[in-house]
Amino acid sequence: MTHVEHGFGPVWDGESRILVLGSMPSPKSRDVAFYYMHPRNRFWPLMAAIFEDDPGETPQSRCAFALRHHVALWDVVASCDIVGASDASIRNVEANDPEPLLRHAPIVRIVTTGAKAAQLYRRLIEPRLTEAGITVPMTQLPSTSPANAAMSFDRLLDAYRPAFRSAASGE
């Protein structure tokens, strides 16, 4: 068990419409200070398929891609104790606070990438947002991690595409 800090902030701007929340970045993502950077994580290939656009390979190109498509990126966890990249091992969580982002961007949908992100969001973030009068629907999506090998790319695409399309149309 290692105590880790998230180490980098959210990606968003005043035109972001969908907020993607993971649990805690993998060690590879923390090393390069950007989201979904493990080479076998399927998040960026999914985004390429959904938007029919190339996110590139670098943090800079992927940041530009996300903003171009009105996607905000962050994680539920600001710091925690964790073993490697295992969501199941996450303990002693301090959550991020997306309230300022939600007040300054026209976010119409929040999606969580994986069961642990959804569980922590519901327990640690959603009650605070409700108390603050912020009600943005949240959709739990499957993890894009290589650890979720049972979920094929096509099944992931079938799960992700409707959430991103509904956010793009403002639903």
Helices and strands as residue ranges (DSSP letters): E 2-5, E 18-22, H 27-32, H 43-51, H 59-68, E 71-75, E 77-82, G 87-89, E 91-95, H 99-104, E 109-113, H 115-120, I 121-125, H 126-131, E 138-141, H 153-169
